[in-house]
């Protein structure tokens, strides 16, 4: 079993910053892609950013230039630095980990951006 645990969500004013962390543990063998998704109220879950084991990154257009994804392979951890937050960034942020071609999800962490 692989456990995926997110942390770092919270309430922040528009224009502020938050840093999310996600650690994978347990039966971790070889982690490929790690990613952050989010789900706003009443909307489908969407990809925010992902990063490969070789540190290639991909971002949703809505967060380009504001969010930065990074990872620490030694710690099986992925981060999401979120700057210049907007109310439309509000949602539950989920961490995704691909380990040996199996998908694993965290429970999610709430991010609320007030205007």
Secondary structure per residue as TSV (DSSP state, phi and psi in degrees):
chain	resnum	aa	ss	phi	psi
A	1	X	-	360.0	139.7
A	2	X	E	-110.9	127.7
A	3	X	E	-101.7	138.9
A	4	X	E	-127.2	120.8
A	5	X	E	-128.1	123.3
A	6	X	E	-97.0	157.0
A	7	X	E	-154.8	163.0
A	8	X	-	108.1	-3.3
A	9	X	-	-71.5	175.2
A	10	X	E	161.6	-167.3
A	11	X	E	-104.7	131.0
A	12	X	E	-144.5	151.0
A	13	X	E	-78.9	155.1
A	14	X	T	-55.5	137.8
A	15	X	T	92.2	-11.2
A	16	X	-	-84.2	-173.7
A	17	X	-	-132.0	152.5
A	18	X	E	-143.6	153.2
A	19	X	E	-125.0	119.9
A	20	X	E	-96.2	145.7
A	21	X	E	-127.3	151.9
A	22	X	E	-147.0	125.2
A	23	X	E	-118.2	134.2
A	24	X	E	-102.0	137.5
A	25	X	E	-145.6	176.0
A	26	X	E	93.1	-131.8
A	27	X	S	-82.3	53.0
A	28	X	-	-78.8	128.3
A	29	X	-	-117.1	-63.7
A	30	X	-	-144.9	106.2
A	31	X	E	-84.9	126.9
A	32	X	E	-95.3	-105.6
A	33	X	E	-77.0	140.4
A	34	X	E	-121.9	147.1
A	35	X	E	-154.1	163.1
A	36	X	E	-118.8	131.6
A	37	X	E	-118.6	162.9
A	38	X	E	-142.1	155.5
A	39	X	E	-135.1	115.9
A	40	X	-	-85.7	158.0
A	41	X	T	-55.6	127.5
A	42	X	T	77.7	6.2
A	43	X	S	-122.1	165.1
A	44	X	-	-78.6	156.5
A	45	X	-	-65.9	136.9
A	46	X	E	-131.2	152.3
A	47	X	E	-73.3	132.0
A	48	X	E	-96.8	-51.8
A	49	X	E	-163.9	150.4
A	50	X	E	-138.3	163.4
A	51	X	E	-147.0	131.5
A	52	X	-	-84.1	174.2
A	53	X	T	-64.4	-23.0
A	54	X	T	-92.4	10.9
A	55	X	-	72.7	20.1
A	56	X	-	-77.9	135.2
A	57	X	E	-118.2	158.3
A	58	X	E	-145.9	137.0
A	59	X	E	-129.1	148.7
A	60	X	-	-66.0	145.8
A	61	X	G	-57.5	-33.9
A	62	X	G	-68.4	-16.2
A	63	X	G	-117.2	-3.6
A	64	X	T	-58.5	133.5
A	65	X	T	86.1	-10.4
A	66	X	T	-116.0	-35.4
A	67	X	E	-108.4	148.2
A	68	X	E	-134.0	125.1
A	69	X	E	-100.0	141.3
A	70	X	E	-148.9	167.8
A	71	X	E	-146.9	154.1
A	72	X	E	-119.6	101.4
A	73	X	G	-64.6	-32.2
A	74	X	G	-65.7	-27.5
A	75	X	G	-105.7	2.3
A	76	X	T	51.6	44.4
A	77	X	E	-126.5	142.0
A	78	X	E	-123.8	145.8
A	79	X	E	-123.4	156.4
A	80	X	E	-136.2	108.3
A	81	X	E	-88.6	121.2
A	82	X	E	-116.9	115.4
A	83	X	-	-115.5	164.3
A	84	X	S	48.7	49.3
A	85	X	-	-65.1	146.3
A	86	X	-	-121.1	156.9
A	87	X	G	-55.1	-32.5
A	88	X	G	-72.7	-4.9
A	89	X	G	-83.5	-5.2
A	90	X	-	-61.5	137.5
A	91	X	E	162.0	-178.4
A	92	X	E	-94.4	126.4
A	93	X	E	-100.9	126.2
A	94	X	E	-112.9	139.5
A	95	X	E	-94.8	138.0
A	96	X	E	-121.6	136.5
A	97	X	E	-133.0	130.4
A	98	X	E	-105.1	114.4
A	99	X	E	-121.5	114.7
A	100	X	T	51.5	44.5
A	101	X	T	70.8	9.8
A	102	X	E	-104.9	143.1
A	103	X	E	-95.4	137.7
A	104	X	E	-136.0	140.1
A	105	X	E	-124.9	147.4
A	106	X	-	-84.8	177.3
A	107	X	-	-80.4	-17.2
A	108	X	-	100.7	151.3
A	109	X	E	-133.5	134.8
A	110	X	E	-81.0	133.2
A	111	X	E	-122.5	124.9
A	112	X	E	-124.0	123.1
A	113	X	E	-112.2	116.1
A	114	X	E	-91.9	147.9
A	115	X	-	-90.3	360.0
